[in-house]
Amino acid sequence: MGRGVMGESASRGAAPADRPGMERMHNRMQLLTAEQVERIYRITDQLDLPRDWVVVPLTAADESLEMLHPDGKLLLRAPAGDQFEPWMRTLAERLQELDLGRIPRREEQDPKWPLTGPGEFHAWGTRRYLEDRGILRR
């Protein structure tokens, strides 16, 4: 009996779990693995930085980059290939050299909490205020 639509195709490459490290590719871009992203977040956790304020793109960069956005979020672009491990070894020291004062720490209340997520103000408009009188009927 032949393989159906759900069967494996001989033209597909190795499964993602079979490819080690940074060899994952998407549209000719190297991607970070979930383990590598988690390792980056563990470094920022040690510095008591909330993960909501740390941006880690999934695509690996040719050159690493650590910078603060104007809104205070921290952007971490990890390097590709063999450069990843040396970059990880010195990441904590480089982050401590940045001015991280604009990033709230976990024990502080997030200053942007009222603007996003559960703290966001939900306007009701006049429909609830006027009840049925606010609905136009012809």
N, CA, C and O atoms as a GROMACS GRO file, in nm:
protein
  552
    1MET      N    1   0.084  -0.117   0.000
    1MET     CA    2   0.000   0.000   0.000
    1MET      C    3   0.089   0.124   0.000
    1MET      O    4   0.182   0.133   0.081
    2GLY      N    5   0.062   0.220  -0.089
    2GLY     CA    6   0.142   0.341  -0.100
    2GLY      C    7   0.108   0.441   0.009
    2GLY      O    8   0.006   0.430   0.076
    3ARG      N    9   0.196   0.536   0.024
    3ARG     CA   10   0.172   0.638   0.125
    3ARG      C   11   0.072   0.740   0.072
    3ARG      O   12   0.077   0.777  -0.045
    4GLY      N   13  -0.018   0.784   0.160
    4GLY     CA   14  -0.120   0.882   0.123
    4GLY      C   15  -0.066   1.023   0.132
    4GLY      O   16   0.056   1.045   0.136
    5VAL      N   17  -0.156   1.117   0.136
    5VAL     CA   18  -0.121   1.258   0.143
    5VAL      C   19  -0.043   1.289   0.270
    5VAL      O   20   0.046   1.374   0.270
    6MET      N   21  -0.076   1.222   0.379
    6MET     CA   22  -0.013   1.250   0.507
    6MET      C   23   0.120   1.178   0.524
    6MET      O   24   0.189   1.202   0.624
    7GLY      N   25   0.160   1.091   0.431
    7GLY     CA   26   0.285   1.017   0.442
    7GLY      C   27   0.405   1.107   0.422
    7GLY      O   28   0.393   1.220   0.376
    8GLU      N   29   0.522   1.054   0.456
    8GLU     CA   30   0.645   1.132   0.441
    8GLU      C   31   0.684   1.142   0.295
    8GLU      O   32   0.663   1.049   0.217
    9SER      N   33   0.739   1.254   0.259
    9SER     CA   34   0.785   1.276   0.123
    9SER      C   35   0.936   1.255   0.118
    9SER      O   36   1.009   1.296   0.208
   10ALA      N   37   0.981   1.191   0.013
   10ALA     CA   38   1.125   1.167  -0.002
   10ALA      C   39   1.199   1.295  -0.037
   10ALA      O   40   1.321   1.301  -0.021
   11SER      N   41   1.128   1.398  -0.083
   11SER     CA   42   1.195   1.522  -0.124
   11SER      C   43   1.221   1.615  -0.007
   11SER      O   44   1.298   1.711  -0.021
   12ARG      N   45   1.160   1.590   0.108
   12ARG     CA   46   1.182   1.677   0.223
   12ARG      C   47   1.318   1.652   0.284
   12ARG      O   48   1.369   1.540   0.280
   13GLY      N   49   1.376   1.756   0.340
   13GLY     CA   50   1.506   1.742   0.407
   13GLY      C   51   1.487   1.681   0.545
   13GLY      O   52   1.380   1.630   0.578
   14ALA      N   53   1.591   1.688   0.623
   14ALA     CA   54   1.586   1.633   0.758
   14ALA      C   55   1.487   1.712   0.842
   14ALA      O   56   1.467   1.831   0.820
   15ALA      N   57   1.426   1.645   0.936
   15ALA     CA   58   1.333   1.711   1.028
   15ALA      C   59   1.411   1.813   1.111
   15ALA      O   60   1.530   1.793   1.134
   16PRO      N   61   1.346   1.922   1.157
   16PRO     CA   62   1.417   2.024   1.235
   16PRO      C   63   1.490   1.968   1.356
   16PRO      O   64   1.595   2.020   1.392
   17ALA      N   65   1.435   1.865   1.420
   17ALA     CA   66   1.501   1.810   1.538
   17ALA      C   67   1.631   1.739   1.500
   17ALA      O   68   1.718   1.720   1.586
   18ASP      N   69   1.646   1.698   1.373
   18ASP     CA   70   1.767   1.628   1.330
   18ASP      C   71   1.881   1.723   1.297
   18ASP      O   72   1.994   1.678   1.278
   19ARG      N   73   1.853   1.852   1.289
   19ARG     CA   74   1.957   1.948   1.252
   19ARG      C   75   2.008   2.018   1.377
   19ARG      O   76   1.928   2.080   1.447
   20PRO      N   77   2.135   2.010   1.408
   20PRO     CA   78   2.187   2.070   1.531
   20PRO      C   79   2.210   2.220   1.518
   20PRO      O   80   2.237   2.272   1.409
   21GLY      N   81   2.198   2.289   1.631
   21GLY     CA   82   2.239   2.429   1.643
   21GLY      C   83   2.171   2.526   1.550
   21GLY      O   84   2.049   2.529   1.540
   22MET      N   85   2.253   2.606   1.482
   22MET     CA   86   2.204   2.717   1.401
   22MET      C   87   2.177   2.677   1.256
   22MET      O   88   2.168   2.766   1.171
   23GLU      N   89   2.166   2.552   1.226
   23GLU     CA   90   2.149   2.512   1.087
   23GLU      C   91   2.005   2.524   1.039
   23GLU      O   92   1.975   2.489   0.925
   24ARG      N   93   1.914   2.570   1.123
   24ARG     CA   94   1.777   2.590   1.081
   24ARG      C   95   1.772   2.710   0.987
   24ARG      O   96   1.826   2.816   1.019
   25MET      N   97   1.709   2.694   0.874
   25MET     CA   98   1.702   2.800   0.774
   25MET      C   99   1.556   2.824   0.737
   25MET      O  100   1.476   2.731   0.734
   26HIS      N  101   1.525   2.949   0.709
   26HIS     CA  102   1.394   2.987   0.658
   26HIS      C  103   1.417   3.101   0.560
   26HIS      O  104   1.467   3.207   0.598
   27ASN      N  105   1.379   3.080   0.435
   27ASN     CA  106   1.403   3.182   0.332
   27ASN      C  107   1.547   3.229   0.331
   27ASN      O  108   1.575   3.349   0.319
   28ARG      N  109   1.638   3.135   0.343
   28ARG     CA  110   1.783   3.160   0.343
   28ARG      C  111   1.829   3.245   0.460
   28ARG      O  112   1.935   3.309   0.452
   29MET      N  113   1.752   3.248   0.568
   29MET     CA  114   1.793   3.318   0.690
   29MET      C  115   1.818   3.214   0.798
   29MET      O  116   1.742   3.118   0.812
   30GLN      N  117   1.924   3.233   0.874
   30GLN     CA  118   1.950   3.143   0.986
   30GLN      C  119   1.860   3.182   1.102
   30GLN      O  120   1.846   3.300   1.134
   31LEU      N  121   1.798   3.083   1.163
   31LEU     CA  122   1.707   3.106   1.275
   31LEU      C  123   1.768   3.058   1.404
   31LEU      O  124   1.841   2.958   1.406
   32LEU      N  125   1.739   3.128   1.513
   32LEU     CA  126   1.779   3.082   1.645
   32LEU      C  127   1.688   2.968   1.686
   32LEU      O  128   1.570   2.964   1.649
   33THR      N  129   1.741   2.875   1.761
   33THR     CA  130   1.658   2.768   1.814
   33THR      C  131   1.589   2.816   1.942
   33THR      O  132   1.629   2.917   2.000
   34ALA      N  133   1.486   2.744   1.984
   34ALA     CA  134   1.416   2.780   2.107
   34ALA      C  135   1.510   2.774   2.226
   34ALA      O  136   1.499   2.856   2.318
   35GLU      N  137   1.602   2.680   2.226
   35GLU     CA  138   1.699   2.668   2.335
   35GLU      C  139   1.790   2.791   2.341
   35GLU      O  140   1.819   2.841   2.449
   36GLN      N  141   1.834   2.840   2.227
   36GLN     CA  142   1.921   2.957   2.224
   36GLN      C  143   1.847   3.082   2.272
   36GLN      O  144   1.903   3.162   2.346
   37VAL      N  145   1.723   3.098   2.231
   37VAL     CA  146   1.644   3.213   2.277
   37VAL      C  147   1.623   3.205   2.427
   37VAL      O  148   1.633   3.306   2.497
   38GLU      N  149   1.595   3.085   2.478
   38GLU     CA  150   1.577   3.068   2.622
   38GLU      C  151   1.705   3.100   2.698
   38GLU      O  152   1.699   3.159   2.806
   39ARG      N  153   1.820   3.064   2.645
   39ARG     CA  154   1.948   3.097   2.709
   39ARG      C  155   1.968   3.248   2.716
   39ARG      O  156   2.019   3.299   2.816
   40ILE      N  157   1.928   3.320   2.612
   40ILE     CA  158   1.938   3.468   2.612
   40ILE      C  159   1.846   3.524   2.720
   40ILE      O  160   1.886   3.612   2.796
   41TYR      N  161   1.723   3.473   2.728
   41TYR     CA  162   1.630   3.522   2.829
   41TYR      C  163   1.677   3.489   2.971
   41TYR      O  164   1.649   3.565   3.063
   42ARG      N  165   1.747   3.378   2.990
   42ARG     CA  166   1.799   3.347   3.123
   42ARG      C  167   1.902   3.451   3.168
   42ARG      O  168   1.908   3.485   3.286
   43ILE      N  169   1.982   3.501   3.073
   43ILE     CA  170   2.079   3.607   3.106
   43ILE      C  171   2.004   3.734   3.149
   43ILE      O  172   2.041   3.796   3.249
   44THR      N  173   1.900   3.773   3.074
   44THR     CA  174   1.826   3.894   3.110
   44THR      C  175   1.746   3.873   3.238
   44THR      O  176   1.723   3.969   3.312
   45ASP      N  177   1.703   3.750   3.266
   45ASP     CA  178   1.635   3.720   3.393
   45ASP      C  179   1.728   3.744   3.511
   45ASP      O  180   1.686   3.794   3.615
   46GLN      N  181   1.856   3.709   3.495
   46GLN     CA  182   1.954   3.731   3.602
   46GLN      C  183   1.971   3.880   3.632
   46GLN      O  184   2.005   3.917   3.744
   47LEU      N  185   1.948   3.964   3.532
   47LEU     CA  186   1.958   4.109   3.550
   47LEU      C  187   1.825   4.169   3.595
   47LEU      O  188   1.812   4.290   3.605
   48ASP      N  189   1.726   4.083   3.621
   48ASP     CA  190   1.594   4.122   3.670
   48ASP      C  191   1.518   4.208   3.569
   48ASP      O  192   1.445   4.299   3.607
   49LEU      N  193   1.537   4.179   3.438
   49LEU     CA  194   1.467   4.252   3.333
   49LEU      C  195   1.343   4.173   3.292
   49LEU      O  196   1.355   4.054   3.263
   50PRO      N  197   1.225   4.235   3.289
   50PRO     CA  198   1.106   4.161   3.247
   50PRO      C  199   1.116   4.120   3.101
   50PRO      O  200   1.163   4.198   3.017
   51ARG      N  201   1.072   4.000   3.070
   51ARG     CA  202   1.082   3.949   2.933
   51ARG      C  203   0.998   4.030   2.835
   51ARG      O  204   1.028   4.032   2.715
   52ASP      N  205   0.895   4.097   2.883
   52ASP     CA  206   0.814   4.182   2.794
   52ASP      C  207   0.893   4.299   2.739
   52ASP      O  208   0.857   4.355   2.636
   53TRP      N  209   0.999   4.337   2.807
   53TRP     CA  210   1.079   4.452   2.766
   53TRP      C  211   1.206   4.411   2.692
   53TRP      O  212   1.288   4.497   2.659
   54VAL      N  213   1.223   4.284   2.665
   54VAL     CA  214   1.341   4.233   2.594
   54VAL      C  215   1.295   4.175   2.460
   54VAL      O  216   1.211   4.085   2.457
   55VAL      N  217   1.349   4.227   2.350
   55VAL     CA  218   1.312   4.183   2.215
   55VAL      C  219   1.428   4.100   2.159
   55VAL      O  220   1.540   4.150   2.146
   56VAL      N  221   1.399   3.974   2.126
   56VAL     CA  222   1.499   3.884   2.068
   56VAL      C  223   1.444   3.834   1.935
   56VAL      O  224   1.361   3.743   1.934
   57PRO      N  225   1.488   3.893   1.823
   57PRO     CA  226   1.441   3.843   1.693
   57PRO      C  227   1.485   3.699   1.671
   57PRO      O  228   1.593   3.660   1.714
   58LEU      N  229   1.402   3.622   1.605
   58LEU     CA  230   1.433   3.481   1.580
   58LEU      C  231   1.537   3.463   1.472
   58LEU      O  232   1.600   3.357   1.463
   59THR      N  233   1.557   3.564   1.388
   59THR     CA  234   1.659   3.553   1.282
   59THR      C  235   1.794   3.593   1.340
   59THR      O  236   1.806   3.693   1.411
   60ALA      N  237   1.894   3.515   1.308
   60ALA     CA  238   2.030   3.545   1.352
   60ALA      C  239   2.088   3.655   1.263
   60ALA      O  240   2.059   3.661   1.143
   61ALA      N  241   2.170   3.740   1.321
   61ALA     CA  242   2.229   3.851   1.248
   61ALA      C  243   2.373   3.818   1.208
   61ALA      O  244   2.438   3.733   1.268
   62ASP      N  245   2.421   3.887   1.104
   62ASP     CA  246   2.562   3.871   1.066
   62ASP      C  247   2.652   3.926   1.175
   62ASP      O  248   2.758   3.870   1.203
   63GLU      N  249   2.610   4.037   1.236
   63GLU     CA  250   2.683   4.098   1.347
   63GLU      C  251   2.588   4.115   1.463
   63GLU      O  252   2.471   4.149   1.444
   64SER      N  253   2.636   4.092   1.583
   64SER     CA  254   2.551   4.104   1.701
   64SER      C  255   2.519   4.250   1.730
   64SER      O  256   2.590   4.341   1.687
   65LEU      N  257   2.411   4.270   1.805
   65LEU     CA  258   2.368   4.406   1.840
   65LEU      C  259   2.293   4.402   1.971
   65LEU      O  260   2.205   4.318   1.991
   66GLU      N  261   2.328   4.491   2.061
   66GLU     CA  262   2.255   4.513   2.184
   66GLU      C  263   2.226   4.661   2.192
   66GLU      O  264   2.319   4.742   2.198
   67MET      N  265   2.098   4.699   2.192
   67MET     CA  266   2.065   4.843   2.197
   67MET      C  267   1.932   4.864   2.264
   67MET      O  268   1.848   4.774   2.270
   68LEU      N  269   1.913   4.986   2.313
   68LEU     CA  270   1.786   5.025   2.373
   68LEU      C  271   1.704   5.101   2.269
   68LEU      O  272   1.755   5.192   2.204
   69HIS      N  273   1.578   5.063   2.255
   69HIS     CA  274   1.487   5.137   2.169
   69HIS      C  275   1.447   5.267   2.239
   69HIS      O  276   1.464   5.278   2.360
   70PRO      N  277   1.396   5.364   2.165
   70PRO     CA  278   1.352   5.488   2.230
   70PRO      C  279   1.243   5.466   2.334
   70PRO      O  280   1.231   5.544   2.429
   71ASP      N  281   1.162   5.360   2.318
   71ASP     CA  282   1.057   5.334   2.417
   71ASP      C  283   1.110   5.259   2.541
   71ASP      O  284   1.033   5.229   2.632
   72GLY      N  285   1.239   5.230   2.544
   72GLY     CA  286   1.300   5.166   2.659
   72GLY      C  287   1.318   5.017   2.646
   72GLY      O  288   1.382   4.956   2.731
   73LYS      N  289   1.263   4.956   2.541
   73LYS     CA  290   1.280   4.811   2.524
   73LYS      C  291   1.421   4.780   2.479
   73LYS      O  292   1.485   4.859   2.408
   74LEU      N  293   1.469   4.664   2.520
   74LEU     CA  294   1.605   4.620   2.489
   74LEU      C  295   1.601   4.525   2.370
   74LEU      O  296   1.530   4.424   2.373
   75LEU      N  297   1.676   4.558   2.265
   75LEU     CA  298   1.686   4.474   2.146
   75LEU      C  299   1.816   4.396   2.151
   75LEU      O  300   1.924   4.454   2.166
   76LEU      N  301   1.807   4.264   2.139
   76LEU     CA  302   1.924   4.176   2.138
   76LEU      C  303   1.924   4.096   2.010
   76LEU      O  304   1.841   4.006   1.992
   77ARG      N  305   2.016   4.128   1.918
   77ARG     CA  306   2.031   4.053   1.792
   77ARG      C  307   2.148   3.959   1.809
   77ARG      O  308   2.263   4.002   1.817
   78ALA      N  309   2.118   3.831   1.814
   78ALA     CA  310   2.224   3.731   1.833
   78ALA      C  311   2.296   3.705   1.702
   78ALA      O  312   2.233   3.708   1.596
   79PRO      N  313   2.426   3.680   1.706
   79PRO     CA  314   2.501   3.652   1.584
   79PRO      C  315   2.477   3.509   1.536
   79PRO      O  316   2.431   3.423   1.610
   80ALA      N  317   2.509   3.487   1.411
   80ALA     CA  318   2.488   3.357   1.348
   80ALA      C  319   2.608   3.265   1.369
   80ALA      O  320   2.720   3.310   1.393
   81GLY      N  321   2.581   3.137   1.360
   81GLY     CA  322   2.685   3.035   1.353
   81GLY      C  323   2.776   3.025   1.473
   81GLY      O  324   2.732   3.024   1.587
   82ASP      N  325   2.907   3.019   1.444
   82ASP     CA  326   3.008   2.998   1.547
   82ASP      C  327   3.027   3.119   1.637
   82ASP      O  328   3.089   3.108   1.743
   83GLN      N  329   2.975   3.233   1.598
   83GLN     CA  330   2.988   3.355   1.679
   83GLN      C  331   2.892   3.357   1.797
   83GLN      O  332   2.907   3.439   1.888
   84PHE      N  333   2.792   3.267   1.799
   84PHE     CA  334   2.689   3.270   1.903
   84PHE      C  335   2.746   3.243   2.042
   84PHE      O  336   2.718   3.318   2.135
   85GLU      N  337   2.825   3.138   2.056
   85GLU     CA  338   2.876   3.100   2.190
   85GLU      C  339   2.966   3.207   2.251
   85GLU      O  340   2.948   3.241   2.368
   86PRO      N  341   3.064   3.264   2.176
   86PRO     CA  342   3.144   3.372   2.236
   86PRO      C  343   3.058   3.494   2.273
   86PRO      O  344   3.084   3.560   2.373
   87TRP      N  345   2.957   3.523   2.193
   87TRP     CA  346   2.866   3.635   2.222
   87TRP      C  347   2.791   3.609   2.351
   87TRP      O  348   2.776   3.700   2.433
   88MET      N  349   2.743   3.487   2.371
   88MET     CA  350   2.669   3.452   2.493
   88MET      C  351   2.756   3.464   2.617
   88MET      O  352   2.709   3.507   2.722
   89ARG      N  353   2.884   3.427   2.606
   89ARG     CA  354   2.973   3.431   2.722
   89ARG      C  355   2.991   3.572   2.776
   89ARG      O  356   3.011   3.589   2.896
   90THR      N  357   2.985   3.673   2.690
   90THR     CA  358   3.010   3.811   2.734
   90THR      C  359   2.884   3.897   2.734
   90THR      O  360   2.892   4.018   2.755
   91LEU      N  361   2.766   3.836   2.711
   91LEU     CA  362   2.642   3.914   2.700
   91LEU      C  363   2.609   3.986   2.831
   91LEU      O  364   2.572   4.103   2.828
   92ALA      N  365   2.619   3.920   2.944
   92ALA     CA  366   2.583   3.982   3.072
   92ALA      C  367   2.668   4.106   3.099
   92ALA      O  368   2.615   4.208   3.144
   93GLU      N  369   2.798   4.100   3.072
   93GLU     CA  370   2.884   4.216   3.097
   93GLU      C  371   2.847   4.333   3.005
   93GLU      O  372   2.843   4.448   3.049
   94ARG      N  373   2.819   4.303   2.878
   94ARG     CA  374   2.783   4.411   2.785
   94ARG      C  375   2.649   4.473   2.822
   94ARG      O  376   2.632   4.594   2.808
   95LEU      N  377   2.555   4.393   2.870
   95LEU     CA  378   2.425   4.448   2.910
   95LEU      C  379   2.438   4.537   3.033
   95LEU      O  380   2.368   4.637   3.044
   96GLN      N  381   2.527   4.501   3.125
   96GLN     CA  382   2.546   4.583   3.244
   96GLN      C  383   2.610   4.717   3.211
   96GLN      O  384   2.596   4.812   3.289
   97GLU      N  385   2.678   4.728   3.097
   97GLU     CA  386   2.737   4.855   3.054
   97GLU      C  387   2.633   4.948   2.993
   97GLU      O  388   2.657   5.069   2.985
   98LEU      N  389   2.517   4.894   2.950
   98LEU     CA  390   2.412   4.977   2.892
   98LEU      C  391   2.336   5.051   3.002
   98LEU      O  392   2.337   5.009   3.117
   99ASP      N  393   2.272   5.161   2.965
   99ASP     CA  394   2.188   5.235   3.059
   99ASP      C  395   2.050   5.167   3.062
   99ASP      O  396   1.962   5.200   2.983
  100LEU      N  397   2.033   5.074   3.154
  100LEU     CA  398   1.909   4.998   3.163
  100LEU      C  399   1.808   5.062   3.258
  100LEU      O  400   1.711   4.998   3.299
  101GLY      N  401   1.830   5.188   3.294
  101GLY     CA  402   1.743   5.256   3.389
  101GLY      C  403   1.601   5.278   3.339
  101GLY      O  404   1.509   5.292   3.420
  102ARG      N  405   1.581   5.280   3.208
  102ARG     CA  406   1.446   5.301   3.155
  102ARG      C  407   1.362   5.174   3.156
  102ARG      O  408   1.240   5.180   3.138
  103ILE      N  409   1.426   5.060   3.177
  103ILE     CA  410   1.353   4.933   3.179
  103ILE      C  411   1.308   4.906   3.323
  103ILE      O  412   1.391   4.901   3.413
  104PRO      N  413   1.177   4.890   3.345
  104PRO     CA  414   1.134   4.863   3.483
  104PRO      C  415   1.181   4.725   3.528
  104PRO      O  416   1.191   4.632   3.447
  105ARG      N  417   1.209   4.712   3.655
  105ARG     CA  418   1.247   4.583   3.710
  105ARG      C  419   1.119   4.509   3.751
  105ARG      O  420   1.012   4.569   3.759
  106ARG      N  421   1.132   4.382   3.775
  106ARG     CA  422   1.014   4.300   3.804
  106ARG      C  423   0.937   4.349   3.925
  106ARG      O  424   0.814   4.341   3.928
  107GLU      N  425   1.007   4.399   4.026
  107GLU     CA  426   0.938   4.442   4.148
  107GLU      C  427   0.869   4.577   4.131
  107GLU      O  428   0.789   4.617   4.216
  108GLU      N  429   0.899   4.648   4.022
  108GLU     CA  430   0.836   4.777   3.996
  108GLU      C  431   0.712   4.758   3.911
  108GLU      O  432   0.700   4.661   3.836
  109GLN      N  433   0.618   4.851   3.925
  109GLN     CA  434   0.500   4.846   3.839
  109GLN      C  435   0.539   4.898   3.701
  109GLN      O  436   0.602   5.003   3.689
  110ASP      N  437   0.501   4.826   3.599
  110ASP     CA  438   0.532   4.863   3.461
  110ASP      C  439   0.463   4.995   3.428
  110ASP      O  440   0.340   5.003   3.438
  111PRO      N  441   0.538   5.099   3.389
  111PRO     CA  442   0.475   5.229   3.361
  111PRO      C  443   0.382   5.226   3.240
  111PRO      O  444   0.296   5.313   3.226
  112LYS      N  445   0.399   5.129   3.150
  112LYS     CA  446   0.313   5.124   3.032
  112LYS      C  447   0.198   5.025   3.050
  112LYS      O  448   0.125   4.998   2.954
  113TRP      N  449   0.178   4.972   3.171
  113TRP     CA  450   0.073   4.876   3.196
  113TRP      C  451  -0.066   4.932   3.163
  113TRP      O  452  -0.147   4.859   3.106
  114PRO      N  453  -0.096   5.058   3.195
  114PRO     CA  454  -0.230   5.109   3.160
  114PRO      C  455  -0.252   5.124   3.010
  114PRO      O  456  -0.366   5.142   2.966
  115LEU      N  457  -0.146   5.118   2.929
  115LEU     CA  458  -0.161   5.140   2.785
  115LEU      C  459  -0.179   5.012   2.707
  115LEU      O  460  -0.225   5.016   2.593
  116THR      N  461  -0.143   4.899   2.764
  116THR     CA  462  -0.149   4.772   2.691
  116THR      C  463  -0.204   4.662   2.779
  116THR      O  464  -0.204   4.672   2.901
  117GLY      N  465  -0.250   4.558   2.716
  117GLY     CA  466  -0.290   4.437   2.786
  117GLY      C  467  -0.407   4.455   2.880
  117GLY      O  468  -0.501   4.528   2.850
  118PRO      N  469  -0.402   4.388   2.997
  118PRO     CA  470  -0.515   4.390   3.089
  118PRO      C  471  -0.540   4.526   3.152
  118PRO      O  472  -0.650   4.552   3.200
  119GLY      N  473  -0.439   4.614   3.152
  119GLY     CA  474  -0.458   4.746   3.210
  119GLY      C  475  -0.516   4.847   3.114
  119GLY      O  476  -0.543   4.962   3.151
  120GLU      N  477  -0.536   4.806   2.991
  120GLU     CA  478  -0.583   4.898   2.888
  120GLU      C  479  -0.724   4.947   2.919
  120GLU      O  480  -0.809   4.869   2.962
  121PHE      N  481  -0.750   5.074   2.898
  121PHE     CA  482  -0.881   5.134   2.919
  121PHE      C  483  -0.973   5.090   2.805
  121PHE      O  484  -0.940   5.105   2.688
  122HIS      N  485  -1.087   5.036   2.840
  122HIS     CA  486  -1.184   4.992   2.740
  122HIS      C  487  -1.301   5.090   2.737
  122HIS      O  488  -1.382   5.094   2.830
  123ALA      N  489  -1.308   5.167   2.632
  123ALA     CA  490  -1.415   5.265   2.618
  123ALA      C  491  -1.544   5.195   2.577
  123ALA      O  492  -1.543   5.102   2.497
  124TRP      N  493  -1.653   5.241   2.633
  124TRP     CA  494  -1.783   5.182   2.602
  124TRP      C  495  -1.860   5.265   2.502
  124TRP      O  496  -1.949   5.213   2.434
  125GLY      N  497  -1.830   5.391   2.492
  125GLY     CA  498  -1.904   5.478   2.400
  125GLY      C  499  -2.040   5.514   2.455
  125GLY      O  500  -2.068   5.490   2.572
  126THR      N  501  -2.125   5.571   2.370
  126THR     CA  502  -2.256   5.618   2.416
  126THR      C  503  -2.362   5.510   2.412
  126THR      O  504  -2.469   5.528   2.471
  127ARG      N  505  -2.337   5.400   2.345
  127ARG     CA  506  -2.440   5.296   2.334
  127ARG      C  507  -2.482   5.246   2.473
  127ARG      O  508  -2.602   5.234   2.499
  128ARG      N  509  -2.390   5.219   2.560
  128ARG     CA  510  -2.424   5.170   2.694
  128ARG      C  511  -2.488   5.283   2.776
  128ARG      O  512  -2.579   5.257   2.854
  129TYR      N  513  -2.440   5.404   2.760
  129TYR     CA  514  -2.491   5.517   2.837
  129TYR      C  515  -2.636   5.548   2.800
  129TYR      O  516  -2.718   5.572   2.888
  130LEU      N  517  -2.667   5.546   2.672
  130LEU     CA  518  -2.802   5.581   2.625
  130LEU      C  519  -2.896   5.462   2.619
  130LEU      O  520  -3.015   5.478   2.590
  131GLU      N  521  -2.844   5.343   2.645
  131GLU     CA  522  -2.921   5.219   2.636
  131GLU      C  523  -2.988   5.209   2.499
  131GLU      O  524  -2.921   5.229   2.398
  132ASP      N  525  -3.116   5.179   2.493
  132ASP     CA  526  -3.184   5.163   2.364
  132ASP      C  527  -3.201   5.295   2.289
  132ASP      O  528  -3.218   5.294   2.167
  133ARG      N  529  -3.196   5.406   2.358
  133ARG     CA  530  -3.213   5.535   2.291
  133ARG      C  531  -3.094   5.567   2.202
  133ARG      O  532  -3.105   5.654   2.115
  134GLY      N  533  -2.980   5.500   2.221
  134GLY     CA  534  -2.862   5.527   2.142
  134GLY      C  535  -2.858   5.450   2.010
  134GLY      O  536  -2.769   5.472   1.928
  135ILE      N  537  -2.954   5.360   1.989
  135ILE     CA  538  -2.958   5.280   1.867
  135ILE      C  539  -3.054   5.346   1.769
  135ILE      O  540  -3.171   5.367   1.800
  136LEU      N  541  -3.004   5.378   1.652
  136LEU     CA  542  -3.089   5.440   1.550
  136LEU      C  543  -3.169   5.332   1.479
  136LEU      O  544  -3.114   5.232   1.434
  137ARG      N  545  -3.299   5.354   1.468
  137ARG     CA  546  -3.384   5.259   1.397
  137ARG      C  547  -3.461   5.334   1.291
  137ARG      O  548  -3.498   5.450   1.310
  138ARG      N  549  -3.484   5.269   1.180
  138ARG     CA  550  -3.560   5.335   1.073
  138ARG      C  551  -3.697   5.279   1.064
  138ARG      O  552  -3.776   5.322   0.980
   0.00000   0.00000   0.00000
